Amino acid sequence: MTSVLALLLCVLAFLATAVLAVFIARASQSASIIYGISLIVSAIAYATAVTELFATVSPASPAALVLPLGLPWLGAHFQVDALAAFFLAVVDLGGRSIRARPRLPRARA
């Protein structure tokens, strides 16, 4: 599996987590479940981005993927070069640092 495909699957997992969050929002452990899934997906994306950052040998050949989306003769082009891998690593490192905040009790009136 290429790194571009792995990162696109991580994006899909984040979107699926958002849909899951809507359906389990009222559950008592919903925050722990959603933050746990987000932590795992963010760690996978971080590892993929760092691997791509250090594995990029020549800047002339970044990892690329073309999906048949959009206009038939154009498609959707996805690439991960060294700069994109660096920014993905920074964003995913920030995503890993977020933790579930405890719910504070409501003030009594």
C-alpha beads as a LAMMPS data file, in Angstrom:
LAMMPS data file: protein, C-alpha beads

109 atoms
108 bonds

1 atom types
1 bond types

-500.0 500.0 xlo xhi
-500.0 500.0 ylo yhi
-500.0 500.0 zlo zhi

Masses

1 110.0

Atoms # bond

1 1 1 0.000 0.000 0.000
2 1 1 1.383 3.383 -0.928
3 1 1 1.682 6.175 1.602
4 1 1 -0.836 8.317 -0.292
5 1 1 -3.439 5.569 -0.085
6 1 1 -2.728 5.074 3.631
7 1 1 -3.183 8.803 4.283
8 1 1 -6.413 8.892 2.275
9 1 1 -7.688 5.942 4.308
10 1 1 -6.844 7.896 7.473
11 1 1 -8.917 10.802 6.164
12 1 1 -11.762 8.369 5.497
13 1 1 -11.399 7.001 9.041
14 1 1 -11.621 10.532 10.472
15 1 1 -14.814 11.145 8.491
16 1 1 -16.268 7.828 9.662
17 1 1 -15.369 8.762 13.245
18 1 1 -17.296 12.014 12.869
19 1 1 -20.356 10.095 11.671
20 1 1 -19.976 7.640 14.548
21 1 1 -19.757 10.549 16.998
22 1 1 -23.161 11.795 15.883
23 1 1 -24.785 8.457 16.637
24 1 1 -23.144 7.790 20.020
25 1 1 -23.105 11.362 21.317
26 1 1 -25.360 10.636 24.275
27 1 1 -23.500 7.553 25.472
28 1 1 -21.560 7.896 28.706
29 1 1 -18.221 6.824 27.219
30 1 1 -18.646 8.524 23.835
31 1 1 -15.818 11.024 24.342
32 1 1 -13.353 8.290 25.276
33 1 1 -14.324 6.192 22.264
34 1 1 -14.107 9.058 19.770
35 1 1 -10.861 10.438 21.173
36 1 1 -9.380 6.933 21.275
37 1 1 -10.230 6.258 17.649
38 1 1 -8.886 9.677 16.672
39 1 1 -5.656 8.985 18.573
40 1 1 -5.117 5.686 16.766
41 1 1 -5.881 7.130 13.323
42 1 1 -3.710 10.180 13.992
43 1 1 -0.822 7.958 15.127
44 1 1 -1.078 5.909 11.927
45 1 1 -1.148 9.068 9.805
46 1 1 1.810 10.496 11.736
47 1 1 3.863 7.339 11.254
48 1 1 3.026 7.294 7.551
49 1 1 3.935 10.971 7.118
50 1 1 7.239 10.624 8.981
51 1 1 8.094 7.510 6.980
52 1 1 7.353 9.353 3.749
53 1 1 9.332 12.387 4.950
54 1 1 12.493 10.382 5.594
55 1 1 11.988 7.976 2.683
56 1 1 11.785 10.697 0.049
57 1 1 15.050 10.154 -1.791
58 1 1 14.523 12.269 -4.866
59 1 1 12.196 15.274 -4.920
60 1 1 11.408 14.590 -8.573
61 1 1 9.363 11.475 -7.742
62 1 1 6.895 12.097 -4.900
63 1 1 4.351 9.437 -3.984
64 1 1 1.286 10.027 -6.162
65 1 1 -2.160 8.569 -6.717
66 1 1 -4.772 9.469 -9.337
67 1 1 -8.399 8.684 -8.569
68 1 1 -11.156 8.787 -11.181
69 1 1 -13.079 11.604 -9.492
70 1 1 -14.213 14.837 -11.057
71 1 1 -13.980 15.367 -14.783
72 1 1 -13.365 12.118 -16.682
73 1 1 -10.213 13.279 -18.451
74 1 1 -8.651 15.005 -15.425
75 1 1 -9.165 12.899 -12.331
76 1 1 -8.126 13.803 -8.802
77 1 1 -4.354 13.885 -8.270
78 1 1 -3.001 13.281 -4.751
79 1 1 0.720 13.626 -3.991
80 1 1 2.851 13.465 -0.880
81 1 1 6.232 15.143 -1.280
82 1 1 8.675 16.133 1.463
83 1 1 6.924 19.426 2.269
84 1 1 3.469 17.834 2.421
85 1 1 4.836 15.016 4.584
86 1 1 6.348 17.551 6.993
87 1 1 3.074 19.435 7.387
88 1 1 1.132 16.187 7.756
89 1 1 3.520 15.130 10.517
90 1 1 3.100 18.470 12.331
91 1 1 -0.706 18.365 12.108
92 1 1 -0.914 14.717 13.168
93 1 1 1.449 15.351 16.073
94 1 1 -0.954 18.066 17.215
95 1 1 -3.867 15.674 16.758
96 1 1 -2.160 13.116 18.961
97 1 1 -1.651 15.632 21.759
98 1 1 -5.368 16.318 22.207
99 1 1 -6.935 14.410 25.061
100 1 1 -10.514 13.969 26.167
101 1 1 -11.386 16.640 28.681
102 1 1 -13.325 15.522 31.734
103 1 1 -16.865 16.768 31.931
104 1 1 -17.351 19.388 34.575
105 1 1 -20.381 19.175 36.857
106 1 1 -23.111 21.688 36.202
107 1 1 -23.494 24.563 38.621
108 1 1 -26.586 24.425 40.782
109 1 1 -28.856 27.419 40.647

Bonds

1 1 1 2
2 1 2 3
3 1 3 4
4 1 4 5
5 1 5 6
6 1 6 7
7 1 7 8
8 1 8 9
9 1 9 10
10 1 10 11
11 1 11 12
12 1 12 13
13 1 13 14
14 1 14 15
15 1 15 16
16 1 16 17
17 1 17 18
18 1 18 19
19 1 19 20
20 1 20 21
21 1 21 22
22 1 22 23
23 1 23 24
24 1 24 25
25 1 25 26
26 1 26 27
27 1 27 28
28 1 28 29
29 1 29 30
30 1 30 31
31 1 31 32
32 1 32 33
33 1 33 34
34 1 34 35
35 1 35 36
36 1 36 37
37 1 37 38
38 1 38 39
39 1 39 40
40 1 40 41
41 1 41 42
42 1 42 43
43 1 43 44
44 1 44 45
45 1 45 46
46 1 46 47
47 1 47 48
48 1 48 49
49 1 49 50
50 1 50 51
51 1 51 52
52 1 52 53
53 1 53 54
54 1 54 55
55 1 55 56
56 1 56 57
57 1 57 58
58 1 58 59
59 1 59 60
60 1 60 61
61 1 61 62
62 1 62 63
63 1 63 64
64 1 64 65
65 1 65 66
66 1 66 67
67 1 67 68
68 1 68 69
69 1 69 70
70 1 70 71
71 1 71 72
72 1 72 73
73 1 73 74
74 1 74 75
75 1 75 76
76 1 76 77
77 1 77 78
78 1 78 79
79 1 79 80
80 1 80 81
81 1 81 82
82 1 82 83
83 1 83 84
84 1 84 85
85 1 85 86
86 1 86 87
87 1 87 88
88 1 88 89
89 1 89 90
90 1 90 91
91 1 91 92
92 1 92 93
93 1 93 94
94 1 94 95
95 1 95 96
96 1 96 97
97 1 97 98
98 1 98 99
99 1 99 100
100 1 100 101
101 1 101 102
102 1 102 103
103 1 103 104
104 1 104 105
105 1 105 106
106 1 106 107
107 1 107 108
108 1 108 109
